[in-house]
Each structure stands twice: as C-alpha cells, then as structure tokens.
Amino acid sequence: MDATSSSSLRHMLVPLDGSTLAEEALAAAGAFAHRVGASIHLVTVQPPLVPPGAEFGLRDTDDAAAAGVRDHIDAYLAMMAAKLARTRGVHAVTAVLVGDPVDRLAEYVRVNEIALVVMTTHGRGGFSRFWLGSVADHLLRQVKAPVLLLRHGARSEDAAFERILIALDGSRASEEALAPAIALGSLAANAHYTLVRVVEPLPPPMVRPVGLYPPDSGAQSLDQLSAAAARYLEEVADGMRDRGLAVETRVLAGGVAEQVVRFAEQSHSQLIAVGTRGVRGMDRLMLGSVADKVVRSAGRPVLVVPAGPRRAGSRDRTMQAATMVSSQTDNQVLTP
C-alpha cells in the first residue's frame, strides 16, 4: 500500500436520507476509513419546503413535534455512527443541515475539506429518488470533491479496487482523476491501473463545430491520432510506474462513453475514474455528456472527479496523491 496516497483520504462524507439505499454506501466507506484511519461524516439535510422528517415517514404538526423529529433524526445518525464504530472501529461525525440539499452538502464538503463523497446510485438508467429529488445528480455538478458512486445491491463490504480504469482525454483537467483513483487503489494489496484514451473518428471539416477541433486536425488520420494518444498515455503511465505502480495503457476508437464502459466490462475493471472537464477549452468530459453517460450506463462503481483550476505543472501534483486534502480536527465541522 502506498501510504502517501492513502493518507489523503482523511475525511469522507456519506449523505444519508433515512433510506436503506443511502445506507448501502456505509459498508464501502467504513472499509476505506478503517484502512487509513479516516473519519466519516454522516450528514442528512432537511429541505426547507418539506415538513421536517417527511423523508423518514414522519409528519410535523407543531414546534414540539418538530423538536421530536429532530431528535429522531439525531438518534438515527447516532445509530449509524455507533454501527460504524462497532463494526469497523471508525469514528463518525454527524450533522443535520437545513436548506437545499445540494447547496448545503456542497458547502459542507468545502468547509470541512471532505476528500471523498461516497453514495449509492440505483443502478443502470439513472438515479433513484434522494431527498425527494435527484440530489445525487445535481450534487455531482456542484461538489468540489471526488464522488464515488456505488451501484445499488452490489457487494461492497471489502471495497478493495484492484483493477482500476482511468479515462483520460489528453488534458490536464482530465488528469485530476489520477490522484483520487490512485488513492483508492492504494487501499488494495496489488492494484493495477489501466489508462484509457478514446480517439473519436473526425467528422468531415464542413460539419465540425467551430472551435472544437484544432485547425490542422483535418490532416490527421485516425492512425495518427491513435499514435499521438498512445504516446500521451505512455508519458502519463511512466510517471506512475516511477512510483512503483502497475500500469498499462489502451487506445480505443469510437464513442468515448460507450468505449470506456465496454472496455471496463471486458477487462473486468472494478472501478472507472473519470473527470468532469476536458480538452480544447470545451467541457468534453462534462456531466450531461461523457461522464454522465458513463455514470448512467456502467454496471460498476464510478469515481467522478471535478477538475480544479487549470494551472501549470498539474500533472506533477496529481502524481502526488496526497494533495487531495489535508487533515483537519473535529472542531472544524460545519454546524447547521
């Protein structure tokens, strides 16, 4: 295990809404936290326009009842925290927030320097109801930390990802997925990484969107683009190999999301890591496009990583997985 990489996972967040679906994320998060001595933040959010406790099947009638609902939610979170302590020896922080679930969770992640959000999706075809809406879907667009999406019903007690596929597109932004993917892989005994870049056949020049393709791209054949992609992947892989990591590269051709998901299935990858922004100033790996399609169609866990500010030397920093987040003390926790 690479202690430098795993040490970046000091604080994790599991959003809970009282459902067994949301609770499925606790097993994986608990396994991660136990391995690295991390703490887990268990957080639920009460939407302002929903009667307190409605998602728990409760109804509010007066102030006294509202206080009782809050006590019920506090007791629920305390029970989940006690379970983590009993089964995994993991310390958990609990919080009940009030407001828009997406805004409050994104704020909580930022203020508490959460390194990883772990949550469950319903499976193929989209997200389930979460706080009476698609909170998970919208949260991916706003949160500034990696989000690990686990499939509903999948066994995740061990949650050791030994075969990890990292989708890259040649941009520094897509390389933001490297550090958190390596950090998760460092929790397994013998992690193996596959760097994948998909080369899309170029449309005829007269139908290409303006500004999306370089001016000289018309002179490049698919073979030339594939060769350039292979050189790029090997350059990134060499940096990982210098750290003692087992890495291979693969260049594919076709639709990006479809090829990534298909190859993940063929290679029996246990985790797909994908960034949310991409090349040429365009959001090529942006939710609603490639990353969104991967999240919704992959039958395995997906790590969605938001791109940070574009800056020189970002690849060198992503090779140091400990830059994900620094550790903090419990008294820095955001209060409702």
Secondary structure, DSSP 8 states (H G I E B T S, - for coil): --HHHHTT--EEEEE--S-HHHHTHHHHHHHHHHHHT-EEEEEEEE-TTS-TTGGGT----SHHHHHHHHHHHHHHHHHHHHHHHHHH---EEEEEEES-HHHHHHHHHHHTT-SEEEEEE-STTS---BTTTBHHHHHHHH-SS-EEEEETT---SS----EEEEE--SSTTGGGGHHHHHHHHTTSSS-EEEEEEEE-----GGGS-TTTS-TTGGG--HHHHHHHHHHHHHHHHHHHHTTT-EEEEEEEES-HHHHHHHHHHHTT-SEEEEES--STTS-TT-TTSHHHHHHHH-SS-EEEE------TTHHHHHTSGGGG-----GGG----
